[in-house]
Amino acid sequence: MDWPLKKSEIFFETKKLKMISRFHSGLSKDFSSILHDADDFNVIIRVGENKNTKEFRAHSVILRARSLELSGHANELKRSG
């Protein structure tokens, strides 16, 4: 695109940016819903010892995507699900 932009080009670029923003907002809400959905997990992370333990339910695909350390352990995450 050449600069300076014409009025019509500015209008369409602004409209496109608003659409992208709405898409990302919706996507963020969808991921939040997935993270809080206890029925669809495939990994359980147990922390603590003896009776003093806590379980965290997680999604392996999100763990791998968000953690460089865990992305190297993809096979182990799949097995534990």
TACORZI-V748500 format. One record per helix or strand of 3 or more residues. SS is the DSSP state (2 for helix, 1 for strand). FROM is the first residue (numbers start at 0). LEN is the number of residues. If there is no record, write none. Layout:
BEGIN
SS,FROM,LEN ; SS,FROM,LEN
END
This chain:
BEGIN
2,6,29 ; 2,37,3 ; 1,42,7 ; 1,51,7 ; 2,59,7 ; 2,67,4 ; 2,73,6
END
